């Protein structure tokens, strides 16, 4: 029964060549449209997103294609501040996972650490009388990865990781080396070779701890407008009071000796917008929705036990939000979320909504 019908249809088609051509042409047009529309849509999405990320953002210094996570340790009295172990855990997460989370090629990655602001005095000044001087200056210690590759020394040399001991008013104090920007030394009136002390006050005991440092170098940024590295303006970061030390001095000596001195940790990555591909966009759009609530991410899936239970939940929440922010760098990854950014007067940031 089926064979006669097939034979009849074949004979009819052979005598209707126009019907065959119309059928074939219709199939070609249908396949072309079905295939071309998604390809065109992906191509336009890729083009528009790349153009948007490459355009300078007048509202912020960091490029739109960057991700920045800022953590501030501001514990209450008798609460534990951020520890070295907690920082290293989060630092490892950011260093090894941020590229995988974004799926883009990383141009640069910078880790920045600093203390809070503290009064500084000449080494010879008395702690008691010097603190009452009207000319008292305030400064902080800071460290940034690859800093020496992005500055040029006008005088002296880079600070070493050598840490010693010296007496201040009859009591032992830590002695370390720092370098400083040319404008900072001019502002404070210091010279290379000067010995200065910073007064750290423990908020729990209110005990003052002088930290003595020798200024061993004067430098200027080689490319201050290179925003792939200088995500903070060099003026606000160093020229106003930031004395540069090595990372191991900050973690292994300052924080290890005075845990409460830990203040800010900032991780920053700049990505290549050209590495975005249109076919990846649908997957990228879905992931923020999951992170926003439908499928809450768990940092332990990517790194076991980021923080000890009950210790600094703020940083843990920031790591969770980073995973969502990373898929749209420049929108929520640049520090615009209240939990990822807090106002800080040294960097000239506008206060964020709390």
C-alpha positions as CSV (number, residue, x, y, z in Angstrom):
1,X,0.0,0.0,0.0
2,X,2.8,2.4,0.9
3,X,4.8,1.7,-2.3
4,X,2.2,2.9,-4.8
5,X,1.8,6.1,-2.8
6,X,5.6,6.8,-3.0
7,X,5.6,6.0,-6.7
8,X,2.7,8.3,-7.3
9,X,4.4,11.2,-5.4
10,X,7.6,10.7,-7.2
11,X,5.9,10.8,-10.6
12,X,4.1,14.0,-9.6
13,X,7.3,15.7,-8.5
14,X,9.1,14.8,-11.7
15,X,6.4,16.5,-13.7
16,X,6.4,19.6,-11.3
17,X,10.0,20.9,-11.5
18,X,8.9,24.3,-10.2
19,X,7.5,22.6,-7.0
20,X,10.8,20.8,-6.4
21,X,12.8,24.0,-6.8
22,X,10.5,25.9,-4.5
23,X,10.7,23.2,-1.9
24,X,14.5,23.1,-2.0
25,X,14.8,26.9,-1.9
26,X,12.5,27.1,1.0
27,X,14.6,24.5,3.0
28,X,17.8,26.5,2.2
29,X,16.2,29.8,3.4
30,X,14.8,28.2,6.5
31,X,18.2,26.6,7.5
32,X,20.0,29.9,6.7
33,X,17.8,32.0,8.9
34,X,17.8,29.5,11.8
35,X,21.6,29.4,11.7
36,X,22.3,33.0,10.9
37,X,20.2,34.7,13.6
38,X,21.9,33.2,16.6
39,X,25.4,33.7,15.0
40,X,24.6,37.4,14.3
41,X,23.1,37.8,17.7
42,X,26.2,36.4,19.4
43,X,28.5,38.4,17.2
44,X,26.7,41.7,18.0
45,X,26.6,40.9,21.7
46,X,30.4,40.2,21.6
47,X,31.1,43.4,19.7
48,X,28.9,45.6,21.9
49,X,30.3,44.1,25.2
50,X,33.9,44.4,24.1
51,X,33.3,48.0,23.0
52,X,31.6,48.8,26.3
53,X,34.5,47.3,28.4
54,X,37.1,49.1,26.3
55,X,35.6,52.6,26.8
56,X,37.1,54.7,29.7
57,X,34.9,55.0,32.7
58,X,34.7,58.6,34.0
59,X,33.2,57.5,37.3
60,X,36.1,55.3,38.4
61,X,39.8,54.9,37.8
62,X,39.7,51.1,37.2
63,X,38.9,49.9,33.7
64,X,35.5,48.4,33.1
65,X,37.1,45.1,32.3
66,X,38.5,44.8,35.8
67,X,37.5,43.0,39.0
68,X,38.5,44.5,42.4
69,X,37.8,43.0,45.8
70,X,38.5,45.1,48.9
71,X,38.5,43.8,52.5
72,X,38.8,46.0,55.5
73,X,39.5,44.6,59.0
74,X,37.7,46.8,61.5
75,X,37.0,44.5,64.5
76,X,35.3,45.7,67.6
77,X,37.2,45.8,70.9
78,X,38.3,42.3,72.0
79,X,37.3,40.8,68.7
80,X,39.9,39.0,66.6
81,X,41.1,40.9,63.5
82,X,41.8,39.3,60.2
83,X,44.6,36.9,60.6
84,X,47.5,36.1,58.3
85,X,46.0,32.6,57.7
86,X,42.7,34.0,56.7
87,X,44.3,36.5,54.3
88,X,46.5,33.8,52.7
89,X,43.5,31.6,52.2
90,X,41.5,34.3,50.4
91,X,44.7,35.4,48.5
92,X,45.2,31.9,47.2
93,X,41.5,31.8,46.1
94,X,41.8,35.1,44.2
95,X,45.2,34.3,42.6
96,X,44.3,30.9,41.3
97,X,40.5,31.0,40.7
98,X,39.6,34.5,39.5
99,X,40.7,33.8,35.9
100,X,38.7,30.6,35.8
101,X,35.6,32.4,37.2
102,X,35.7,35.1,34.5
103,X,36.9,32.8,31.7
104,X,38.9,35.8,30.2
105,X,42.6,36.3,29.7
106,X,44.2,38.2,32.6
107,X,46.3,41.2,31.7
108,X,47.5,41.9,35.3
109,X,46.9,41.0,38.9
110,X,47.8,43.1,41.9
111,X,47.5,42.4,45.6
112,X,47.7,45.4,47.9
113,X,48.0,45.5,51.7
114,X,48.2,48.4,54.1
115,X,47.8,49.4,57.7
116,X,45.5,52.1,59.0
117,X,46.8,55.6,59.4
118,X,49.0,56.2,62.5
119,X,51.0,59.2,63.7
120,X,54.7,59.4,62.7
121,X,57.5,61.2,64.5
122,X,61.2,61.7,64.0
123,X,63.1,59.0,65.8
124,X,64.6,61.4,68.3
125,X,61.3,62.9,69.3
126,X,59.8,61.9,72.6
127,X,56.6,59.8,72.5
128,X,55.0,62.0,75.1
129,X,55.9,65.5,74.0
130,X,56.1,64.7,70.3
131,X,52.4,63.5,70.2
132,X,51.3,67.0,71.3
133,X,53.1,68.8,68.4
134,X,50.8,70.6,66.0
135,X,52.9,69.5,63.1
136,X,52.2,65.9,63.8
137,X,52.0,63.9,60.5
138,X,50.0,60.7,59.9
139,X,51.1,57.8,57.6
140,X,50.6,54.1,57.0
141,X,52.7,51.1,55.8
142,X,51.7,49.6,52.4
143,X,52.8,46.8,50.1
144,X,51.8,46.0,46.5
145,X,52.9,43.1,44.4
146,X,55.5,43.9,41.6
147,X,55.8,47.4,42.9
148,X,59.5,47.6,42.1
149,X,58.8,46.8,38.4
150,X,56.5,49.8,38.2
151,X,58.6,52.6,39.9
152,X,61.9,54.3,39.2
153,X,64.3,55.1,42.0
154,X,65.6,58.7,42.0
155,X,67.7,58.1,45.1
156,X,68.7,55.2,47.3
157,X,67.3,51.6,46.7
158,X,64.4,49.3,47.3
159,X,63.6,48.3,50.9
160,X,64.8,44.9,52.0
161,X,63.0,42.4,54.2
162,X,65.5,42.7,57.0
163,X,63.9,43.5,60.4
164,X,65.8,44.4,63.5
165,X,65.4,45.8,67.0
166,X,66.1,49.2,68.4
167,X,65.4,51.0,71.7
168,X,62.8,53.7,72.0
169,X,62.6,55.5,75.3
170,X,64.4,52.5,76.9
171,X,62.0,49.8,75.4
172,X,62.7,47.5,72.5
173,X,61.0,48.4,69.2
174,X,60.9,46.9,65.7
175,X,63.2,48.4,63.1
176,X,62.5,48.0,59.4
177,X,63.2,49.5,56.0
178,X,60.9,51.5,53.8
179,X,60.9,53.4,50.5
180,X,58.7,56.3,49.7
181,X,57.5,58.3,46.7
182,X,59.2,61.6,45.9
183,X,56.1,63.7,46.7
184,X,55.6,62.0,50.0
185,X,59.1,62.8,51.2
186,X,58.8,66.3,50.0
187,X,55.5,66.7,51.8
188,X,56.8,65.4,55.1
189,X,60.2,67.0,54.8
190,X,62.1,63.6,55.1
191,X,65.2,62.6,53.3
192,X,66.7,59.3,52.3
193,X,68.6,58.1,55.3
194,X,66.2,59.5,57.9
195,X,65.0,57.4,60.7
196,X,61.3,57.8,61.7
197,X,58.9,56.0,64.0
198,X,55.2,55.2,63.5
199,X,53.1,54.9,66.7
200,X,50.7,52.0,66.6
201,X,48.1,51.9,69.4
202,X,46.5,48.6,70.3
203,X,42.7,49.3,70.5
204,X,42.2,46.5,73.1
205,X,44.9,47.6,75.6
206,X,45.4,51.2,74.3
207,X,49.1,50.5,74.6
208,X,51.4,52.4,72.3
209,X,53.9,50.5,70.2
210,X,56.6,52.5,68.3
211,X,57.7,51.0,65.0
212,X,60.9,52.5,63.8
213,X,61.8,52.6,60.1
214,X,64.7,53.8,57.9
215,X,63.9,55.5,54.7
216,X,66.2,53.8,52.1
217,X,64.8,55.0,48.8
218,X,63.0,57.8,46.9
219,X,61.0,56.8,43.8
220,X,58.4,57.9,41.2
221,X,55.9,55.8,39.3
222,X,57.2,54.9,35.8
223,X,53.7,55.0,34.3
224,X,51.2,56.5,36.8
225,X,48.4,56.4,34.2
226,X,48.8,52.7,33.6
227,X,45.5,51.6,35.2
228,X,46.1,48.0,34.6
229,X,48.6,48.3,37.5
230,X,47.8,51.5,39.4
231,X,44.2,50.7,40.2
232,X,44.6,53.3,43.0
233,X,46.0,56.6,42.1
234,X,49.7,56.8,43.1
235,X,48.9,60.2,44.6
236,X,46.2,59.0,47.0
237,X,48.0,55.7,47.8
238,X,51.5,56.8,48.4
239,X,52.0,60.5,48.0
240,X,49.7,61.3,51.0
241,X,51.4,59.0,53.5
242,X,52.0,55.4,52.2
243,X,55.5,54.1,53.1
244,X,56.3,51.0,51.0
245,X,57.5,47.8,52.7
246,X,57.8,44.3,51.5
247,X,54.9,41.9,51.7
248,X,56.7,39.4,54.0
249,X,57.5,42.3,56.4
250,X,53.9,43.2,56.5
251,X,52.6,39.7,57.1
252,X,55.4,37.9,59.0
253,X,56.5,40.7,61.2
254,X,54.0,43.6,61.5
255,X,50.8,41.5,61.6
256,X,52.4,38.6,63.4
257,X,53.6,40.9,66.1
258,X,50.6,43.3,66.2
259,X,47.6,41.4,64.8
260,X,45.4,44.5,65.0
261,X,47.5,46.4,62.6
262,X,46.0,44.5,59.7
263,X,43.7,47.0,58.0
264,X,43.1,46.6,54.2
265,X,43.6,43.8,51.7
266,X,42.7,44.6,48.1
267,X,42.8,42.2,45.1
268,X,42.7,43.6,41.6
269,X,42.7,41.9,38.2
270,X,42.4,43.5,34.8
271,X,41.2,41.4,31.9
272,X,41.4,41.6,28.1
273,X,38.0,42.4,26.7
274,X,39.0,40.9,23.3
275,X,39.1,37.5,25.0
276,X,35.3,37.5,25.4
277,X,33.5,35.4,22.9
278,X,29.8,35.8,22.0
279,X,29.1,32.1,22.4
280,X,30.1,32.4,26.0
281,X,27.7,35.1,26.8
282,X,24.5,33.1,27.6
283,X,26.5,31.0,30.1
284,X,27.8,34.2,31.7
285,X,24.4,35.7,32.0
286,X,23.0,32.7,33.8
287,X,25.6,32.5,36.4
288,X,24.9,35.8,38.2
289,X,21.3,34.6,38.6
290,X,22.5,31.5,40.4
291,X,24.8,33.5,42.6
292,X,21.9,35.9,43.4
293,X,19.8,33.4,45.1
294,X,18.5,30.5,43.0
295,X,21.6,28.4,43.5
296,X,23.7,30.0,46.2
297,X,27.4,29.4,45.7
298,X,29.5,27.9,48.4
299,X,33.2,29.0,48.7
300,X,34.0,25.6,50.1
301,X,33.4,24.1,46.6
302,X,36.3,26.0,45.3
303,X,38.5,26.0,48.3
304,X,38.0,24.1,51.5
305,X,37.3,26.2,54.6
306,X,38.2,29.7,53.4
307,X,37.8,31.0,57.0
308,X,37.4,29.3,60.4
309,X,33.8,29.0,61.5
310,X,32.6,32.2,63.2
311,X,35.6,34.3,62.2
312,X,35.2,37.3,60.0
313,X,32.0,36.4,58.1
314,X,32.3,39.7,56.2
315,X,35.3,38.4,54.2
316,X,33.6,35.2,53.5
317,X,30.5,37.0,52.1
318,X,32.9,39.1,50.0
319,X,34.4,36.0,48.5
320,X,30.9,34.7,47.6
321,X,30.0,38.0,46.0
322,X,33.2,38.1,44.1
323,X,32.2,34.9,42.3
324,X,29.1,36.6,41.1
325,X,30.8,39.9,40.4
326,X,33.6,38.3,38.4
327,X,31.2,37.2,35.5
328,X,30.3,40.9,34.9
329,X,33.6,42.8,35.6
330,X,33.1,46.5,35.7
331,X,29.5,46.3,36.8
332,X,29.6,44.8,40.2
333,X,33.2,43.6,40.4
334,X,34.7,47.0,40.5
335,X,33.8,47.6,44.1
336,X,30.3,49.2,43.6
337,X,28.6,46.6,45.8
338,X,28.4,47.9,49.4
339,X,30.1,44.7,50.7
340,X,32.9,44.9,48.2
341,X,33.7,48.5,48.7
342,X,33.8,50.8,51.7
343,X,34.8,54.5,51.7
344,X,38.4,55.3,52.5
345,X,39.6,58.8,52.6
346,X,43.2,58.0,51.5
347,X,42.2,56.8,48.1
348,X,39.7,59.6,47.3
349,X,36.8,57.2,47.1
350,X,33.2,58.4,47.3
351,X,31.3,56.8,50.1
352,X,29.2,53.8,49.0
353,X,25.7,53.1,50.1
354,X,25.6,51.1,53.2
